[in-house]
Each structure stands twice: as C-alpha cells, then as structure tokens.
Amino acid sequence: MSEFDHQQINDIIHSRIRLAVIALLISVEDAEFNFIKEKVNTTDGNLSVHIKKLEEAGYVSVKKEFIDRKPRTSYSLTKNGKKAFEIYIDHLETLTKK
C-alpha cells in the first residue's frame, strides 16, 4: 500500500472493545468468555454485543459445550479474522510512516 486512506480502516475491528478482543484472540488458540471479559475489562452485555458483531463478520467462531454439566463458551479467531487483523495493522503502520 503506497498511500494511507483512512476510509480503508476496518470499522468492525476499529472499535476499542473489538480491537482488544481480536488482539487477545490472535495470541491464543481459544479463550473462554469470562477470560476475555476479564482481560478486556468490560461487562457481560457489552462483550456479548461486540463478540456477536465479530462473529457476524466471520472474524470469530464460537464453541459452546458442557463440561461436567456446566456450560462453557469459548471463542477463537477465524482465518478471515486473522487476515482482517493483519490488513488492519498494515493500514495503521502506513499511517504512522507518513
């Protein structure tokens, strides 16, 4: 990319909470909801809304299961999510080099 165009910044990722979720998930294979909530420092409802948006964009996959009769919800970054994050970072690097 030779020129920075602010309109190319991915609005799905550019939210503070969603960016934090993706940055966390890029460094782990998967993470449980409560772990993400603790690390991102947000509420259940707020995190749910942001994760849903990432899931709808195809950036995050969800896995729901029961372990010893307790529900466990975990999330992982999809290939599309990883690629979108790489492009997002590339755009930011272009901005900082100008």
SULFENKA-V183663 format. One record per backbone hydrogen bond with DSSP energy under -0.5 kcal/mol. CO is the residue of the C=O (numbers start at 0). NH is the residue of the N-H. E is the energy in kcal/mol with one decimal. If there is no record, write none. Layout:
CO NH E
CO NH E
This chain:
4 7 -2.6
5 8 -1.3
8 10 -0.6
9 13 -2.2
14 18 -3.0
15 19 -2.0
16 20 -2.4
17 21 -2.5
18 22 -2.7
19 23 -1.9
20 24 -2.8
21 25 -2.2
23 26 -1.2
24 27 -0.9
30 74 -2.7
31 35 -2.3
32 36 -2.8
33 37 -2.2
34 38 -2.5
35 39 -2.9
36 40 -1.4
36 41 -1.4
42 46 -2.5
43 47 -2.6
44 48 -2.0
45 49 -2.0
46 50 -3.0
47 51 -2.3
48 52 -1.7
49 53 -2.0
50 54 -2.7
51 55 -2.8
52 56 -1.5
53 58 -2.5
53 59 -1.0
54 57 -1.3
58 77 -2.4
60 75 -2.0
62 73 -2.6
64 71 -3.3
66 69 -1.5
69 66 -2.9
71 64 -2.3
71 73 -0.5
72 32 -2.0
73 62 -2.7
74 30 -2.1
75 60 -2.9
77 81 -2.5
78 82 -2.4
79 83 -2.6
80 84 -2.1
81 85 -2.3
82 86 -2.4
83 87 -2.3
84 88 -2.7
85 89 -2.4
86 90 -2.3
87 91 -2.1
88 92 -2.7
89 93 -2.1
90 94 -1.8
91 95 -2.1
92 96 -1.2
94 97 -1.0
